[in-house]
Each structure stands twice: as structure tokens, then as C-alpha cells.
Amino acid sequence: MPVTGGDQTECEASPLQTLTATATVPVGSTVVWYDAANGGNVLVTAPTLNAVGSITYYAQAVNANNCSSLSRTPVTLTINAAPVVPVTGGDQTECEASPLQTLTATATVPAGSTVVWYDAATGGSIVTNPTLNAVGSITYYAQAVNENNCSSLSRTPVTLTINAAPVVPVTGGDQTECEASPLQTLTATATVPVGSTVVWYDAANGGNVLVTAPTLNAVGSITYYAQAVNANNCSSLSRTPVTLTINAA
């Protein structure tokens, strides 16, 4: 009987591959393929598989005298399905914090599959910990691997971004004056680089945003706090105090 070229098992590829059963016989004989171990039908086309699933073909030897081998040799072809691609847990974008935060990429797969992270959409290297703990941006790629060790046909990108906080405002200086008549008005000032704006608060942390100018027009003293906000809507990690004082005459 024919000597099998071996069963073949592969994971689904894209485009879908074609597997072909093979078997060998001695010189002077030929191989005839059937769809059953006994009886069945002679295959009029090649013993192939080009769909997800499994099929067994049976090779029988026929010699020059038109005699057939007493048994047939089975050859099984299998294409295991690739798992579905992971579902992203979502891109993450945050402003720099203090202490600096750590972002972690997430993705989910159906039961029976696991997620493997890569540093590239194709090829690349496996990443054991898809995180970001520095200012900047990075994209990781999630691929599903199932119990047959087959990988999803594509990878799901997940981007992590930590936008830099702007530098703290530079104070225009504390102001102290003696009471005048009529009573003067002092206004706190601070500057930030181009692209940022100053937001004034009534406290060094938390507190309230000032809806009017940071001024003083009464005898006494008050401190306002300037925080920078940039184009990414990120705030400086601290606030700059500016104190206004009008001493009584």
C-alpha cells in the first residue's frame, strides 16, 4: 500500500492556503485517491483542502497489472480556524501627573483564547508588559492565540499617550502698596509660554477658578494662584502664588 506523505495540520492563513495530501508507491505503481477507507468514490481532482476544517483521503496503490493494494493509506488534512481579533479596551490619553502615572493597554478575547502583545502590526517582538510610564505616546498590538496555537489574522492596535504638563507660570511679582485716595486697585500677573494660558485660583490646590480678574481694591492682603493650561488641556503640576497687599494709611 502507499506510504503516506504525512497528515497535515495548519492554522488558517490569509489568503486561505490549500493543503494537498501526498503518498508514494514503488516504481511501476500509481496512487489512486478515494474518499473512503473501503468502497467510496475515486477522486477525479486532487486530494486537497482549502477551507477551515478537516478531511481524510485514502491512497490505494495500483500496479502495472491493474491490481490494487489490499488496503488504503489514510491522509488527514486539517486547517484550524484562526481566532477572532481581540477587542480593544480603548486608547488611553491622559495628562502628566505627579507622581507620573502608568497606563496599561487592555484587550479582550473569547474564552479559550489569550492575548499576546506585540510592538508592531506585523512581525515585531512580543511585549510582556504593554505599559507607558513616560511622557509621550506608544502603540501596542494585541493578537489572539487559541487552544490550537493559532493566531488571529490581524492585530488590534491600542495607543497609550501621556501628554506633558506645561511649565508653571512665571509670576509678575508680589505687589505691596500703601493705601491711596481714591483707593487703588492691584492686579496679579503671571506669564506662560506661547500656546498656554493662565488660569487663576483662590487656593494652592483645589479651590475655585476665578471668574473675575485677580485683584485687590481694599486695605489688606490676598494671595492668588496661577496655573498654566496648554493646548492639550493639561495643567501645570503646581500653581504660582502671587500676593497683593494694600497697607493702611
PASEBA-1860 file (N, C-alpha, C; in nm, 3 decimals):
! residues 249
1> MPVTGGDQ> 0.084/-0.119/0.000/0.000/0.000/0.000/0.088/0.125/0.000 ~ 0.033/0.240/-0.035/0.113/0.361/-0.043/0.170/0.401/0.092 ~ 0.283/0.469/0.088/0.344/0.526/0.207/0.299/0.673/0.216 ~ 0.236/0.708/0.326/0.181/0.843/0.340/0.289/0.949/0.344 ~ 0.257/1.062/0.287/0.345/1.179/0.298/0.323/1.252/0.429 ~ 0.229/1.200/0.508/0.206/1.258/0.640/0.078/1.338/0.648 ~ 0.011/1.327/0.763/-0.101/1.416/0.789/-0.050/1.559/0.793 ~ -0.138/1.654/0.762/-0.100/1.795/0.763/-0.201/1.874/0.848
9> TECEASPL> -0.149/1.951/0.941/-0.233/2.038/1.023/-0.172/2.177/1.024 ~ -0.251/2.273/0.982/-0.204/2.412/0.980/-0.312/2.504/1.035 ~ -0.268/2.622/1.075/-0.362/2.726/1.117/-0.408/2.805/0.995 ~ -0.530/2.850/1.000/-0.586/2.932/0.892/-0.495/3.051/0.863 ~ -0.471/3.074/0.733/-0.390/3.188/0.690/-0.476/3.281/0.607 ~ -0.421/3.395/0.571/-0.491/3.489/0.484/-0.392/3.538/0.379 ~ -0.415/3.510/0.249/-0.531/3.438/0.196/-0.528/3.291/0.238 ~ -0.644/3.226/0.235/-0.656/3.088/0.282/-0.571/2.994/0.199
17> QTLTATAT> -0.491/2.915/0.267/-0.400/2.823/0.199/-0.471/2.698/0.147 ~ -0.402/2.621/0.064/-0.452/2.493/0.014/-0.355/2.384/0.056 ~ -0.406/2.282/0.124/-0.325/2.165/0.161/-0.351/2.052/0.062 ~ -0.248/1.976/0.030/-0.261/1.865/-0.066/-0.203/1.739/-0.005 ~ -0.285/1.633/-0.001/-0.239/1.504/0.051/-0.140/1.442/-0.045 ~ -0.039/1.374/0.010/0.061/1.305/-0.072/0.085/1.164/-0.019 ~ 0.124/1.077/-0.111/0.161/0.940/-0.075/0.249/0.887/-0.188 ~ 0.336/0.794/-0.155/0.429/0.738/-0.255/0.411/0.587/-0.266
25> VPVGSTVV> 0.440/0.537/-0.387/0.435/0.392/-0.416/0.561/0.353/-0.492 ~ 0.593/0.224/-0.495/0.713/0.181/-0.569/0.700/0.211/-0.719 ~ 0.814/0.213/-0.784/0.816/0.233/-0.929/0.731/0.124/-0.995 ~ 0.648/0.166/-1.091/0.561/0.072/-1.160/0.419/0.075/-1.109 ~ 0.398/0.140/-0.995/0.263/0.154/-0.940/0.223/0.302/-0.942 ~ 0.094/0.323/-0.930/0.042/0.459/-0.922/-0.049/0.471/-0.801 ~ -0.074/0.593/-0.759/-0.162/0.618/-0.645/-0.299/0.659/-0.697 ~ -0.401/0.595/-0.642/-0.539/0.635/-0.669/-0.601/0.677/-0.536
33> WYDAANGG> -0.663/0.797/-0.536/-0.719/0.851/-0.413/-0.870/0.827/-0.404 ~ -0.913/0.792/-0.282/-1.054/0.767/-0.255/-1.102/0.857/-0.140 ~ -1.234/0.866/-0.129/-1.292/0.943/-0.019/-1.340/0.855/0.096 ~ -1.302/0.728/0.092/-1.341/0.634/0.198/-1.237/0.525/0.211 ~ -1.231/0.462/0.330/-1.133/0.357/0.353/-1.167/0.231/0.274 ~ -1.295/0.212/0.249/-1.342/0.099/0.168/-1.453/0.149/0.077 ~ -1.458/0.096/-0.043/-1.560/0.143/-0.136/-1.538/0.289/-0.166 ~ -1.643/0.366/-0.156/-1.630/0.510/-0.178/-1.611/0.545/-0.324
41> NVLVTAPT> -1.566/0.670/-0.345/-1.552/0.722/-0.480/-1.407/0.756/-0.509 ~ -1.368/0.729/-0.633/-1.236/0.771/-0.678/-1.240/0.923/-0.697 ~ -1.137/0.990/-0.647/-1.130/1.136/-0.663/-1.089/1.169/-0.805 ~ -1.164/1.256/-0.865/-1.131/1.299/-1.002/-1.047/1.425/-0.999 ~ -1.035/1.487/-0.882/-0.948/1.603/-0.866/-0.847/1.572/-0.756 ~ -0.755/1.665/-0.735/-0.650/1.644/-0.636/-0.708/1.633/-0.495 ~ -0.645/1.553/-0.410/-0.691/1.539/-0.270/-0.646/1.661/-0.189 ~ -0.728/1.764/-0.191/-0.688/1.890/-0.129/-0.789/1.938/-0.026
49> LNAVGSIT> -0.747/2.040/0.051/-0.834/2.108/0.145/-0.802/2.258/0.137 ~ -0.904/2.339/0.112/-0.884/2.483/0.109/-0.998/2.557/0.181 ~ -1.036/2.496/0.293/-1.138/2.556/0.379/-1.106/2.516/0.523 ~ -1.153/2.595/0.617/-1.133/2.560/0.758/-1.207/2.431/0.787 ~ -1.139/2.339/0.852/-1.199/2.210/0.885/-1.099/2.098/0.865 ~ -1.149/1.975/0.852/-1.062/1.859/0.841/-1.123/1.758/0.746 ~ -1.038/1.690/0.670/-1.085/1.587/0.578/-0.979/1.479/0.567 ~ -1.023/1.354/0.548/-0.930/1.242/0.532/-0.947/1.181/0.393
57> YYAQAVNA> -0.837/1.165/0.323/-0.835/1.097/0.194/-0.763/0.964/0.211 ~ -0.788/0.872/0.114/-0.734/0.736/0.126/-0.661/0.701/-0.003 ~ -0.532/0.668/0.013/-0.447/0.638/-0.103/-0.437/0.488/-0.123 ~ -0.465/0.441/-0.246/-0.451/0.300/-0.280/-0.353/0.287/-0.397 ~ -0.267/0.185/-0.388/-0.169/0.162/-0.494/-0.230/0.071/-0.600 ~ -0.202/0.101/-0.725/-0.244/0.017/-0.838/-0.120/-0.009/-0.923 ~ -0.092/-0.140/-0.946/0.030/-0.172/-1.021/0.004/-0.189/-1.170 ~ 0.108/-0.234/-1.240/0.100/-0.246/-1.387/-0.001/-0.351/-1.431
65> NNCSSLSR> -0.032/-0.443/-1.343/-0.131/-0.546/-1.374/-0.272/-0.503/-1.336 ~ -0.283/-0.378/-1.299/-0.412/-0.322/-1.256/-0.464/-0.387/-1.129 ~ -0.368/-0.437/-1.048/-0.406/-0.491/-0.917/-0.391/-0.382/-0.812 ~ -0.484/-0.378/-0.718/-0.485/-0.274/-0.614/-0.430/-0.328/-0.484 ~ -0.369/-0.241/-0.407/-0.321/-0.279/-0.274/-0.439/-0.325/-0.190 ~ -0.410/-0.412/-0.094/-0.516/-0.472/-0.015/-0.579/-0.375/0.086 ~ -0.514/-0.266/0.110/-0.571/-0.163/0.198/-0.533/-0.025/0.146 ~ -0.594/0.070/0.205/-0.568/0.208/0.165/-0.502/0.284/0.281
73> TPVTLTIN> -0.420/0.380/0.244/-0.347/0.459/0.344/-0.420/0.591/0.368 ~ -0.464/0.618/0.492/-0.534/0.744/0.519/-0.436/0.861/0.533 ~ -0.477/0.975/0.481/-0.401/1.100/0.498/-0.503/1.209/0.536 ~ -0.481/1.268/0.652/-0.575/1.369/0.701/-0.517/1.509/0.684 ~ -0.600/1.595/0.629/-0.565/1.737/0.612/-0.654/1.820/0.706 ~ -0.592/1.912/0.778/-0.667/1.994/0.874/-0.622/2.140/0.866 ~ -0.720/2.229/0.856/-0.692/2.373/0.870/-0.773/2.421/0.990 ~ -0.703/2.456/1.097/-0.770/2.505/1.217/-0.802/2.653/1.203
81> AAPVVPVT> -0.920/2.690/1.250/-0.966/2.829/1.238/-0.879/2.923/1.321 ~ -0.852/3.039/1.265/-0.786/3.145/1.342/-0.888/3.207/1.437 ~ -0.844/3.248/1.556/-0.938/3.313/1.648/-0.973/3.453/1.599 ~ -1.082/3.507/1.650/-1.119/3.644/1.615/-1.018/3.739/1.678 ~ -1.002/3.855/1.617/-0.906/3.953/1.669/-0.954/4.005/1.804 ~ -0.861/4.044/1.891/-0.901/4.098/2.021/-0.984/4.225/2.007 ~ -1.069/4.247/2.105/-1.147/4.372/2.113/-1.071/4.467/2.205 ~ -1.036/4.583/2.153/-0.957/4.678/2.229/-1.031/4.730/2.352
89> GGDQTECE> -0.954/4.749/2.457/-1.008/4.814/2.576/-1.012/4.965/2.560 ~ -0.962/5.013/2.446/-0.967/5.156/2.416/-0.832/5.223/2.428 ~ -0.807/5.319/2.337/-0.689/5.403/2.351/-0.702/5.483/2.480 ~ -0.588/5.521/2.536/-0.587/5.598/2.660/-0.500/5.722/2.644 ~ -0.556/5.837/2.676/-0.482/5.963/2.672/-0.503/6.037/2.803 ~ -0.393/6.068/2.871/-0.401/6.140/2.998/-0.296/6.249/3.001 ~ -0.317/6.346/3.090/-0.217/6.450/3.115/-0.118/6.399/3.220 ~ 0.004/6.443/3.206/0.109/6.407/3.302/0.065/6.441/3.444
97> ASPLQTLT> 0.089/6.348/3.534/0.056/6.369/3.674/0.184/6.364/3.758 ~ 0.172/6.394/3.886/0.286/6.384/3.977/0.240/6.315/4.105 ~ 0.293/6.195/4.137/0.396/6.123/4.062/0.344/6.074/3.928 ~ 0.436/6.049/3.835/0.398/6.011/3.699/0.321/5.879/3.700 ~ 0.207/5.878/3.631/0.122/5.761/3.628/0.172/5.655/3.528 ~ 0.115/5.536/3.537/0.144/5.427/3.443/0.014/5.387/3.374 ~ 0.015/5.390/3.240/-0.101/5.344/3.162/-0.073/5.202/3.113 ~ -0.178/5.120/3.109/-0.165/4.981/3.066/-0.267/4.952/2.957
105> ATATVPAG> -0.221/4.903/2.843/-0.310/4.866/2.733/-0.389/4.742/2.769 ~ -0.516/4.737/2.728/-0.601/4.622/2.754/-0.675/4.581/2.627 ~ -0.706/4.453/2.618/-0.786/4.398/2.508/-0.846/4.267/2.556 ~ -0.960/4.229/2.501/-1.028/4.106/2.542/-1.046/4.012/2.424 ~ -1.050/3.882/2.458/-1.073/3.776/2.359/-1.173/3.678/2.417 ~ -1.239/3.598/2.332/-1.334/3.500/2.384/-1.265/3.396/2.472 ~ -1.344/3.326/2.554/-1.291/3.219/2.638/-1.221/3.116/2.550 ~ -1.108/3.069/2.597/-1.030/2.971/2.522/-0.917/3.033/2.444
113> STVVWYDA> -0.916/3.164/2.433/-0.807/3.234/2.366/-0.734/3.321/2.467 ~ -0.613/3.359/2.432/-0.535/3.451/2.514/-0.484/3.565/2.426 ~ -0.446/3.674/2.492/-0.393/3.790/2.419/-0.241/3.789/2.427 ~ -0.177/3.806/2.312/-0.032/3.825/2.306/-0.007/3.963/2.248 ~ 0.077/4.042/2.316/0.104/4.179/2.273/0.232/4.188/2.192 ~ 0.230/4.271/2.089/0.347/4.294/2.004/0.376/4.443/1.995 ~ 0.498/4.474/1.949/0.536/4.614/1.929/0.522/4.659/1.785 ~ 0.458/4.576/1.702/0.439/4.611/1.561/0.311/4.545/1.510
121> ATGGSIVT> 0.254/4.602/1.403/0.130/4.548/1.347/0.153/4.413/1.282 ~ 0.271/4.389/1.227/0.310/4.259/1.174/0.454/4.234/1.215 ~ 0.487/4.106/1.231/0.623/4.077/1.276/0.646/4.134/1.414 ~ 0.762/4.197/1.431/0.791/4.262/1.558/0.824/4.164/1.669 ~ 0.828/4.216/1.791/0.864/4.137/1.909/0.748/4.133/2.008 ~ 0.744/4.025/2.085/0.641/4.011/2.188/0.671/4.107/2.303 ~ 0.566/4.171/2.354/0.578/4.263/2.468/0.507/4.200/2.587 ~ 0.581/4.180/2.695/0.521/4.113/2.812/0.439/4.209/2.898
129> NPTLNAVG> 0.469/4.338/2.889/0.400/4.435/2.974/0.371/4.560/2.892 ~ 0.253/4.567/2.829/0.223/4.679/2.738/0.182/4.806/2.814 ~ 0.282/4.877/2.866/0.256/4.993/2.950/0.328/5.117/2.898 ~ 0.290/5.231/2.955/0.359/5.358/2.931/0.369/5.432/3.062 ~ 0.491/5.470/3.101/0.509/5.547/3.224/0.610/5.660/3.201 ~ 0.597/5.720/3.083/0.678/5.836/3.048/0.594/5.926/2.959 ~ 0.628/6.054/2.957/0.557/6.145/2.868/0.584/6.105/2.724 ~ 0.478/6.096/2.644/0.490/6.056/2.504/0.375/5.965/2.464
137> SITYYAQA> 0.394/5.890/2.356/0.288/5.805/2.304/0.349/5.677/2.249 ~ 0.278/5.566/2.266/0.323/5.437/2.213/0.202/5.354/2.175 ~ 0.217/5.274/2.070/0.109/5.186/2.026/0.152/5.041/2.040 ~ 0.069/4.962/2.105/0.090/4.818/2.116/-0.016/4.747/2.032 ~ 0.011/4.621/1.997/-0.076/4.547/1.906/-0.112/4.412/1.969 ~ -0.244/4.390/1.986/-0.293/4.270/2.053/-0.333/4.165/1.950 ~ -0.279/4.043/1.966/-0.315/3.931/1.879/-0.371/3.819/1.966 ~ -0.477/3.756/1.916/-0.538/3.644/1.989/-0.471/3.513/1.949
145> VNENNCSS> -0.452/3.425/2.047/-0.398/3.291/2.023/-0.492/3.192/2.091 ~ -0.542/3.091/2.014/-0.639/2.997/2.070/-0.575/2.867/2.115 ~ -0.659/2.773/2.157/-0.608/2.648/2.214/-0.534/2.563/2.112 ~ -0.556/2.588/1.982/-0.480/2.517/1.878/-0.351/2.588/1.843 ~ -0.317/2.691/1.921/-0.198/2.773/1.898/-0.205/2.847/1.765 ~ -0.327/2.874/1.722/-0.348/2.955/1.602/-0.366/3.101/1.643 ~ -0.310/3.189/1.562/-0.316/3.332/1.591/-0.421/3.400/1.504 ~ -0.481/3.507/1.558/-0.576/3.586/1.478/-0.505/3.640/1.354
153> LSRTPVTL> -0.582/3.662/1.249/-0.523/3.700/1.121/-0.477/3.845/1.119 ~ -0.514/3.923/1.218/-0.465/4.059/1.230/-0.450/4.093/1.378 ~ -0.391/4.208/1.404/-0.371/4.253/1.541/-0.448/4.383/1.564 ~ -0.489/4.402/1.689/-0.567/4.519/1.727/-0.474/4.623/1.792 ~ -0.467/4.744/1.734/-0.379/4.845/1.793/-0.444/4.914/1.913 ~ -0.363/4.941/2.014/-0.405/5.018/2.131/-0.296/5.122/2.158 ~ -0.334/5.249/2.159/-0.238/5.358/2.176/-0.250/5.418/2.316 ~ -0.135/5.433/2.382/-0.127/5.495/2.513/-0.054/5.629/2.498
161> TINAAPVV> -0.109/5.734/2.558/-0.048/5.867/2.546/-0.051/5.939/2.681 ~ 0.064/5.992/2.721/0.072/6.082/2.836/0.121/6.216/2.782 ~ 0.032/6.314/2.784/0.068/6.448/2.737/0.140/6.525/2.847 ~ 0.244/6.598/2.808/0.325/6.672/2.904/0.244/6.784/2.969 ~ 0.268/6.803/3.097/0.211/6.918/3.167/0.291/7.042/3.129 ~ 0.226/7.158/3.118/0.302/7.279/3.088/0.384/7.324/3.208 ~ 0.483/7.408/3.182/0.562/7.463/3.292/0.473/7.558/3.373 ~ 0.507/7.573/3.500/0.428/7.662/3.586/0.444/7.806/3.541
169> PVTGGDQT> 0.343/7.890/3.563/0.354/8.031/3.525/0.468/8.101/3.599 ~ 0.523/8.202/3.533/0.625/8.288/3.597/0.553/8.410/3.654 ~ 0.568/8.430/3.783/0.496/8.539/3.849/0.542/8.676/3.801 ~ 0.444/8.765/3.792/0.478/8.905/3.765/0.524/8.977/3.890 ~ 0.525/8.906/4.002/0.576/8.960/4.127/0.466/8.993/4.226 ~ 0.496/8.972/4.355/0.405/9.020/4.460/0.401/9.173/4.454 ~ 0.290/9.230/4.500/0.275/9.376/4.499/0.231/9.423/4.638 ~ 0.304/9.523/4.688/0.269/9.583/4.817/0.269/9.735/4.802
177> ECEASPLQ> 0.158/9.798/4.835/0.147/9.943/4.825/0.076/9.999/4.950 ~ 0.098/10.128/4.968/0.026/10.196/5.075/-0.108/10.245/5.022 ~ -0.203/10.250/5.111/-0.337/10.296/5.075/-0.331/10.436/5.014 ~ -0.403/10.454/4.903/-0.410/10.584/4.837/-0.554/10.633/4.840 ~ -0.571/10.756/4.796/-0.706/10.811/4.787/-0.719/10.882/4.652 ~ -0.807/10.841/4.563/-0.901/10.729/4.586/-0.825/10.596/4.595 ~ -0.888/10.494/4.654/-0.824/10.365/4.677/-0.787/10.297/4.545 ~ -0.663/10.256/4.535/-0.615/10.194/4.413/-0.662/10.048/4.400
185> TLTATATV> -0.641/9.994/4.280/-0.668/9.851/4.255/-0.539/9.784/4.209 ~ -0.501/9.678/4.279/-0.384/9.599/4.239/-0.432/9.474/4.162 ~ -0.355/9.436/4.059/-0.391/9.318/3.978/-0.272/9.224/3.969 ~ -0.293/9.098/4.007/-0.187/8.996/3.998/-0.162/8.961/3.853 ~ -0.034/8.937/3.819/0.003/8.898/3.683/0.097/8.779/3.686 ~ 0.094/8.700/3.577/0.186/8.587/3.559/0.191/8.557/3.410 ~ 0.303/8.503/3.365/0.320/8.474/3.222/0.348/8.326/3.200 ~ 0.307/8.279/3.082/0.331/8.140/3.041/0.380/8.141/2.896
193> PVGSTVVW> 0.443/8.031/2.852/0.490/8.026/2.713/0.374/8.033/2.614 ~ 0.407/8.068/2.490/0.308/8.070/2.382/0.243/7.932/2.370 ~ 0.111/7.930/2.357/0.037/7.804/2.347/-0.029/7.763/2.477 ~ 0.010/7.830/2.586/-0.054/7.805/2.715/-0.129/7.929/2.760 ~ -0.219/7.911/2.854/-0.291/8.023/2.913/-0.283/8.013/3.065 ~ -0.311/8.126/3.132/-0.310/8.128/3.278/-0.452/8.119/3.331 ~ -0.471/8.028/3.427/-0.598/8.017/3.499/-0.569/8.048/3.645 ~ -0.647/8.141/3.701/-0.625/8.183/3.840/-0.718/8.110/3.936
201> YDAANGGN> -0.661/8.073/4.053/-0.737/8.004/4.158/-0.724/8.081/4.289 ~ -0.813/8.046/4.381/-0.808/8.108/4.514/-0.740/8.016/4.617 ~ -0.678/7.908/4.569/-0.609/7.816/4.660/-0.494/7.749/4.587 ~ -0.395/7.701/4.664/-0.279/7.636/4.603/-0.315/7.501/4.544 ~ -0.416/7.435/4.600/-0.466/7.308/4.550/-0.618/7.310/4.559 ~ -0.682/7.250/4.460/-0.827/7.252/4.461/-0.875/7.396/4.446 ~ -0.967/7.438/4.532/-1.015/7.575/4.528/-1.106/7.604/4.412 ~ -1.124/7.732/4.385/-1.217/7.778/4.282/-1.144/7.857/4.175
209> VLVTAPTL> -1.189/7.837/4.052/-1.139/7.920/3.942/-1.198/8.059/3.956 ~ -1.114/8.160/3.937/-1.163/8.297/3.946/-1.236/8.334/3.818 ~ -1.355/8.386/3.833/-1.432/8.428/3.715/-1.409/8.575/3.685 ~ -1.343/8.644/3.778/-1.306/8.784/3.755/-1.155/8.797/3.770 ~ -1.102/8.913/3.741/-0.958/8.934/3.748/-0.907/8.917/3.890 ~ -0.782/8.871/3.907/-0.723/8.853/4.041/-0.676/8.988/4.095 ~ -0.766/9.058/4.158/-0.738/9.195/4.200/-0.758/9.214/4.350 ~ -0.710/9.331/4.397/-0.733/9.374/4.535/-0.762/9.524/4.531
217> NAVGSITY> -0.874/9.565/4.589/-0.910/9.707/4.595/-0.966/9.742/4.732 ~ -0.900/9.682/4.835/-0.936/9.712/4.974/-0.810/9.697/5.057 ~ -0.805/9.767/5.170/-0.691/9.753/5.259/-0.684/9.609/5.310 ~ -0.565/9.552/5.301/-0.546/9.414/5.345/-0.454/9.340/5.249 ~ -0.461/9.206/5.253/-0.371/9.124/5.171/-0.446/9.001/5.122 ~ -0.414/8.956/4.999/-0.474/8.835/4.942/-0.373/8.768/4.851 ~ -0.379/8.636/4.846/-0.290/8.560/4.757/-0.372/8.485/4.655 ~ -0.334/8.501/4.530/-0.394/8.426/4.419/-0.291/8.326/4.366
225> YAQAVNAN> -0.342/8.223/4.292/-0.254/8.115/4.247/-0.274/8.093/4.097 ~ -0.165/8.107/4.022/-0.170/8.097/3.875/-0.128/7.958/3.830 ~ -0.214/7.895/3.747/-0.182/7.764/3.690/-0.184/7.774/3.538 ~ -0.089/7.707/3.474/-0.082/7.708/3.327/-0.165/7.594/3.271 ~ -0.234/7.620/3.159/-0.311/7.518/3.087/-0.269/7.526/2.941 ~ -0.227/7.410/2.883/-0.177/7.412/2.745/-0.282/7.369/2.644 ~ -0.238/7.352/2.519/-0.330/7.320/2.410/-0.395/7.183/2.426 ~ -0.330/7.092/2.500/-0.388/6.959/2.525/-0.480/6.959/2.647
233> NCSSLSRT> -0.506/7.080/2.700/-0.588/7.096/2.820/-0.524/7.030/2.942 ~ -0.391/7.023/2.939/-0.316/6.974/3.055/-0.275/7.093/3.141 ~ -0.281/7.074/3.272/-0.247/7.180/3.365/-0.108/7.159/3.423 ~ -0.041/7.270/3.456/0.089/7.261/3.522/0.074/7.184/3.653 ~ 0.183/7.120/3.694/0.177/7.032/3.810/0.170/7.108/3.943 ~ 0.195/7.237/3.938/0.179/7.320/4.057/0.130/7.459/4.015 ~ 0.098/7.541/4.114/0.050/7.676/4.089/0.148/7.778/4.147 ~ 0.153/7.894/4.084/0.244/8.000/4.128/0.166/8.102/4.211
241> PVTLTINA> 0.208/8.124/4.337/0.136/8.221/4.421/0.178/8.365/4.390 ~ 0.082/8.453/4.390/0.107/8.597/4.377/0.027/8.668/4.487 ~ 0.096/8.747/4.569/0.031/8.812/4.683/0.017/8.963/4.656 ~ -0.103/9.014/4.679/-0.132/9.156/4.667/-0.160/9.212/4.806 ~ -0.099/9.328/4.837/-0.116/9.387/4.972/-0.134/9.539/4.960 ~ -0.236/9.593/5.027/-0.253/9.737/5.043/-0.249/9.766/5.193 ~ -0.141/9.834/5.231/-0.127/9.866/5.373/-0.206/9.994/5.405 ~ -0.268/9.994/5.519/-0.350/10.109/5.558/-0.263/10.234/5.575
249> A> -0.318/10.346/5.530/-0.251/10.475/5.553/-0.265/10.511/5.699
END
